[in-house]
Amino acid sequence: MLIDFHTHTTASDGTLSPSELIDRALASNIELLAITDHDTVAGYQAAATYYNLNPGQMRLLSGVEFSCRWSGATLHIVGLGMDCDHPTMKSGLRTMALAREARGEKIADRLEALGYVGALRGALEKVGSGQLGRPHFAQWLVEQGHVADTRRAFDRYLGRGKTGDVKTFWPDLAEVVSWITNAGGVAVIAHPLQYRFTRTKLCRLIVDFKDSGGTAIEIVNGRQSGDQVAQLKRAAAQYNLLVSAGSDFHRESPYGAQLGVELRALGDLQGVWEHWTAPKSIEVHS
């Protein structure tokens, strides 16, 4: 059985539209899919509308990947299966939209201080119906001829520790987890090894996450070694966490993971997928 609980569309920083991602998932024989765009459910909602018109043998779950702050670091928490119309979720999504707007203005101010005038306007033109993020600034920098490609844009200006790496606008971990759980969803620590925490700090994160109401951890995220998966399985077992898995799919690339994770590879730990089974149509509220 193939599942994927971590994917992105053009509603955030993916390159496939929601309908294109649905078509790709169906062609890949995915049975359970969550669309988890950064700080927005617009991708999921568009995908659900499309899928109801073109149903297949797959179940589509609501999802989101929220940014937050914990112990001085920026983390990502995936929400799965939540009610997107719940007042707490709607309030949280508004908070994140405002945070991204403020962050975008700060990034633009920093880039303009380097002489790149018009950065905010240029980035906003790339957003469409999605959420403003660093990839949109990267696209603008490339189009303006300031860098050769988006990778160089991140290496020089937008990546970790660079001028455009603005982290101060995100809410705290506990607040983000509460948005998800109050809306009936499952909160998941996304790609826990990407933060490069020591084992002690990762354990401390898990304890705080559980104290906030979080219940699951990703043990597969994109391309990981067997040792990394085994390490996360041990952490899940030690702290009695549900496990989740996804490709973190953004685009077709020889360097990135393709859609779908085989359940047999995840062992006998209790998984978040056990909450959801047969394919159903999705009710979408405007």
Secondary structure as the mmCIF struct_conf table of DSSP 4:
data_model
#
loop_
_struct_conf.conf_type_id
_struct_conf.id
_struct_conf.beg_label_comp_id
_struct_conf.beg_label_asym_id
_struct_conf.beg_label_seq_id
_struct_conf.end_label_comp_id
_struct_conf.end_label_asym_id
_struct_conf.end_label_seq_id
STRN STRN1 LEU A 2 ASP A 4
STRN STRN2 THR A 7 THR A 7
TURN_TY1_P TURN_TY1_P1 THR A 10 ASP A 13
BEND BEND1 THR A 15 LEU A 16
HELX_RH_AL_P HELX_RH_AL_P1 PRO A 18 ALA A 27
TURN_TY1_P TURN_TY1_P2 SER A 28 ASN A 29
BEND BEND2 GLU A 31 GLU A 31
STRN STRN3 LEU A 32 ALA A 34
STRN STRN4 HIS A 38 HIS A 38
TURN_TY1_P TURN_TY1_P3 ASP A 39 ASP A 39
HELX_RH_AL_P HELX_RH_AL_P2 ALA A 42 LEU A 53
BEND BEND3 ASN A 54 ASN A 54
BEND BEND4 GLN A 57 GLN A 57
STRN STRN5 ARG A 59 LEU A 61
STRN STRN6 GLY A 63 TRP A 70
TURN_TY1_P TURN_TY1_P4 SER A 71 GLY A 72
STRN STRN7 ALA A 73 LEU A 80
BEND BEND5 GLY A 81 GLY A 81
TURN_TY1_P TURN_TY1_P5 CYS A 84 ASP A 85
BEND BEND6 HIS A 86 HIS A 86
HELX_RH_AL_P HELX_RH_AL_P3 PRO A 87 ALA A 113
TURN_TY1_P TURN_TY1_P6 LEU A 114 GLY A 115
TURN_TY1_P TURN_TY1_P7 VAL A 117 GLY A 118
HELX_RH_AL_P HELX_RH_AL_P4 ALA A 119 VAL A 127
TURN_TY1_P TURN_TY1_P8 GLY A 128 SER A 129
BEND BEND7 GLY A 130 GLY A 130
HELX_RH_AL_P HELX_RH_AL_P5 ARG A 134 GLU A 143
TURN_TY1_P TURN_TY1_P9 GLN A 144 GLY A 145
BEND BEND8 HIS A 146 ASP A 149
HELX_RH_AL_P HELX_RH_AL_P6 THR A 150 ALA A 153
HELX_RH_PI_P HELX_RH_PI_P1 PHE A 154 LEU A 158
BEND BEND9 GLY A 159 GLY A 159
TURN_TY1_P TURN_TY1_P10 ARG A 160 GLY A 161
BEND BEND10 LYS A 162 LYS A 162
TURN_TY1_P TURN_TY1_P11 THR A 163 GLY A 164
TURN_TY1_P TURN_TY1_P12 THR A 168 PHE A 169
HELX_LH_PP_P HELX_LH_PP_P1 TRP A 170 PRO A 171
STRN STRN8 ASP A 172 ASP A 172
HELX_RH_AL_P HELX_RH_AL_P7 LEU A 173 ASN A 182
TURN_TY1_P TURN_TY1_P13 ALA A 183 GLY A 184
STRN STRN9 VAL A 186 ILE A 189
BEND BEND11 HIS A 191 HIS A 191
HELX_RH_3T_P HELX_RH_3T_P1 PRO A 192 TYR A 195
HELX_RH_AL_P HELX_RH_AL_P8 ARG A 199 ASP A 211
TURN_TY1_P TURN_TY1_P14 SER A 212 GLY A 213
STRN STRN10 ALA A 216 ASN A 221
BEND BEND12 GLY A 222 ARG A 223
HELX_RH_AL_P HELX_RH_AL_P9 GLY A 226 GLN A 238
TURN_TY1_P TURN_TY1_P15 TYR A 239 ASN A 240
STRN STRN11 LEU A 242 GLY A 246
STRN STRN12 PHE A 249 PHE A 249
BEND BEND13 ARG A 251 ARG A 251
TURN_TY1_P TURN_TY1_P16 PRO A 254 TYR A 255
BEND BEND14 GLY A 256 GLY A 256
HELX_LH_PP_P HELX_LH_PP_P2 ALA A 257 GLN A 258
BEND BEND15 LEU A 259 LEU A 259
STRN STRN13 VAL A 261 GLU A 262
HELX_RH_3T_P HELX_RH_3T_P2 LEU A 263 LEU A 266
TURN_TY1_P TURN_TY1_P17 GLY A 267 ASP A 268
BEND BEND16 LEU A 269 LEU A 269
STRN STRN14 GLY A 271 GLY A 271
HELX_RH_3T_P HELX_RH_3T_P3 VAL A 272 HIS A 275
BEND BEND17 ALA A 278 ALA A 278
#
